[in-house]
Amino acid sequence: MKLLVEFLAGIVAFLAAMAMSQLGIDMNRDSQPMEIKRLPSAADVVDQETPPLASPDC
């Protein structure tokens, strides 16, 4: 009886691992720090890329 329960528990664990792998869940990933990407602020991008609105001749 104990062998049957352990066998069924193994099958359930195997099926759960297969389902999680299909969803892209990795239970054994390394504990690396998260990568933080710093992006320029919107004001800096606007100042560099857009021409001035008023003509210098006015």
Steps between C-alpha positions, in 0.01 A plus 500: 500500500782740588668421169180583312465836679865588426454398136191718464677792671789461255264503204326813631838673552610400151180633342529824698860546382394440139218754529729763653764446232237558232418834663867598522528473879844394621520385861880453496619839380806661654456782746659773291431866565240655273634697207392862510507694175507874536326688220540870425220719626238619252608866536858415396383309194265778389770768536748304290279372220239767427577829328397824670139604433570868433710616208814697594406757231189616688 
